Amino acid sequence: MLLMIKFISKIISIEIILGSRNARGYEFGRTYVVRPKGKHQATLVWLHGLGDNGSSSSQLMESLHLPNIKWICPTAPTRPVSSLGGYTCTAWFDVGEISEDSHDDLEGLDASASHIANLLSSEPADVKVGIGGFSMGGAISLYSATCYALGRYGTGHTYPINLRAVVGLSGWLPGWKSLRNKIECSYEAARRAASLPIILTHGTADDLVPYRFGEKSAQSLGMAGFRQAVFKPYEGLGHYTVPKELDEVVQWLTTRLGLEGSR
C-alpha cells in the first residue's frame, strides 16, 4: 500500500486547495498547486485573466519546462464587473473601461494582492518567490510589484513579501499616474524598485487590452525607477499567448532566478 501511495503521488502533480475568505471579506476560489519536478528553487503565483480560474492556469504552468519552480494558481473571487455591465464572474478587482482616466479599484487590488502575498508567506527562506499573470492577472502582478517597491499596499498596510521576479502578459499597470512620485519620495522604495526584475509582453493586435497600455505601463515603470523592467512586443498577436512568448518567459525566469542547469 505504501509503495502504491508513493507511485500515485508521483503521477498527481497538481494539488487542489479549497477556496477561502480573506480578512477583507473577499471569498477566493480554489487554489491549484503544481509541485516542482526537480529541486525546489523558486515559487511563483500565477494569476488567470478575467472570467478564468486557477485550474486552467495550473495546466499551462505544468506544461512549461521549469522543473525547479513550484506554481501556485489561485482563483479570483466571483464578483460583478463594471466593464461587463455588472455581469458576475471571477475577477481580481473591479474594472471599467481600460483608459488613462479610468478609476482604480484600490480595495479590490489590495484584497487580491494581500491574498497572493499570503499564499507566498509560508515558502522556505531559501526559495525565491515571484508573481506572474495574464491580462487582469498581469495587472495585479504589476500592482504587487509596486506594493513591494513601496513596502506597503495602497491602503498603507505593510507589504510582507520579498519578490524576486514579476511577469505580466497582456496586462496593464494600475495606479501608473502617481507611481513615480511615490517611489521618488523614498530611498528604500527606489532601491527596491531598481532591484526587481520585471518582464512585460504584449501583442500589437490586442483588442481587449490595447497594446498602447502595455507599452505605457512599461514606460511608467521605467520612469519610476524599475531599471530591470523589460518590454517585449509581439507583432500581430491578439489577446492570447503563443509558444514563442512563453518560451521567452521560461528563458527569462531561468536566468533571473538562477535556475540554469538545476534539476
N, C-alpha and C positions, 0 to 999 in steps of 0.2 A: 504493500500500500504506500509506503514512504517513497519508494522508487517511482511509483505512478504519479504521486503528487509533484515530485521534482520534475518529472517529464512534462507534466501539464503546465507547470509554471514557466518552463522554457518556451512553450508554444504560445501561451497567452501573454502578450507583451503590453497590452493596454488594460489598465485598471480603471474602474469607474467609481467615482466618489459622489454620493448623493448631494443634491443641492442644499444650500444653507442661506440663512438670513443674516446679513451683517449688522453691525451696530447702528448703522444709519437707517435700517429698516428695509433695505432692498433685498429681495429674495432672488438669489442667483441659482441657475440651473445646475445640472450635473457637470462634474469636472472629470475629464479623461486624462489619465497619466500614461505616457509612453516611456517605459523603462529603457535605460541605455543598454545597448547590446555589448558594449565594451566597458572599459574603465570609466567610472562616473567622474567627469571633469567639469561639467557645466550643467546648469538647469535653466531652461528658458520657458517662460509662459508665452503661449501663442494664442492670439485673440482673433476670433472669427469676425466676419463682417455682419452688417445689418440683416436680421432675419435668419441667420445661420445658427450653428451650435458647435459645441466642443467636440462632438463625435466626428464630424467631417474634418475638423482641424487635426485631430489625432491621427486620422488615416493618412492625411497628407504628410504630416511630420514623420510618421513611421516610414514613409517611402524615401525620405531623404537619407543620403549616405553621410550620416553624422552619428556614428555608433557611440560616441562618448558623451552625448547630450541626453539628458532626461527632459522630456517635454511635458508641460502641464497645460492642458487645454480646457479652460473653464467655459461655461455657457452663461451668457449675459442674462440679466433679468428680463422678463416679459413685461412690456410697458407700452403705453401709447406713444406714437412718434409723430411729431408735428409735420414733418416733411411728407408723411403718408396720410395726411388728413386726420390724424388721431387713430389710425389703424394700430392695433396692438400686435407687437412682435418682439423678438429678442433684440435688445439694443443696449449698448454700454452707457449711453446717455441720450437725452432728447436732442434732436437736431431738426432745424427748419431747413430752409434753402441754404445751400453752401455758398456763401458770398463773403466779400470783405467786410460787410456791415452786419453779418449775422451775429446773433446773441449766443454766447457760450453758456451751456447748462452746467454751471460750476458745481452745483450739488451732485448732479449725476456723474460728472467727471471725477470728482473727489471720491464718491462712493465706489466707483469701479476701480480707480487707482489704489484705493485702500484695500479692496478685496484682493487685487492682484499682488500687492505687497505682502499681504498676509499669507498668500499661497507660497511665497518665497521665503518667509521668515524662519522656517524650520530647516532650511537646507544646511548641510555641513559647512563649516567655516572655510574649508579648503576647496569648495566648489564655487566656481564663478557663476554669477546669475545675470540674466538679462530678460528682456521683454521684446516681443515682436507681434506683428499682426497685419491683417489685410483690411483695407478700406476703413470702416469705423474702428476696427481693431487696430489698424495702423495709427489712427488718430489718437486713441487712448494710450498707445505705446509711446508716441512722441510727447503726449502730455505728461506721462510718467517720467520721461527724460527731463522735462523742465522741473518737475517736482523734486527729482533727485538733485539737480543742479542748485535749486533754490534752498533745498533742505527742508521743504515744507510743502504741504498741499495748498491749494488755493484758499482754503479756509483758515490757514495758519498753523494747523497741526503738523508736528514733525514727521518728515518722510523718513522711514527707518531702513531702507534697503540701499546697499552699495552696488549700484548697477555697473555692469562691465560691458554691455553691448545692447543696442536697441535697433530694431528693424521695423521699417514702415513701408508696406507695399500698397500703392494706390490710395494713400491716405492724405491727411492734411494735419496741420498743427493748430489746435485750439489755443486761443489766447496769444496769438503771434504778435498782435499790435503792441502790447505792453511788455513783452518778454525782455527786450534789450535793456530797457530802463531798470527792470527788476534785477537783472544779472549784474549790470554795471554798478549797482549800489552796494554790492557785497564782494569782497575779495575772495571769500570761500566759495561763493556761488560761481564766480568767474573761473576759479581754479577747477572746480568740479565739471563745469561746462566744457572747459578746454580738454579735459582728460577722457571724456566719454565718447567712444566710437559709436557712430550712428550711420546707418545706410538707409536711404530713401530711394525707392524705384517708382516709376510712373509711366504709363503708356500715353503716347501723344494723341491717341484717338479715344481716350477715356471719356465717355458721355455721361457718366454718373458723378464722378469726382473729376472735374475738368483738369487737364494737365497743368494749367497755369497755377492751380492751387498747390499742387505738389512742388512745382518749381519755386513758388513764392515761399512755401514752408521751408525748403532747403535754404533759400536766401536769408530768411528771417533767423534761422538757427545760426548760420554763419555770421551774420551781423551781430548776433547776441553773444558770440564768443565760443560757439561749439565748433572748434577748429578741426575736429576729426569727423565732422558730418560730411558725407559724400552723397551725391545725387546721380542716379542712373536713369536716363530717359530710354524708352523703348519705342522706336518708330513704328507707328501703325497699330500698337497694342491698345485694346479696349480695357474695360473694367474686369480684368481677369488675369491670371498668372500663366506663364508659359515655362517650359523646361529650362530654356536658356536663362531666364530671370532667376529661377530657383537655384540653378547651378552656380550662378554668380553669388547668390546669398550664402550657399554652402561654402564656397571658397572664402568668402569674406569672414564668415563666422570661424572657420577653421584657422585662419590667420590671426584674427583679432583675439580669439580665445586661447590660442596656443595649442591647438589640437593636432598639429601635424604629426603623423607617424605614430599616433597613440591608438591602442586597441584595447 
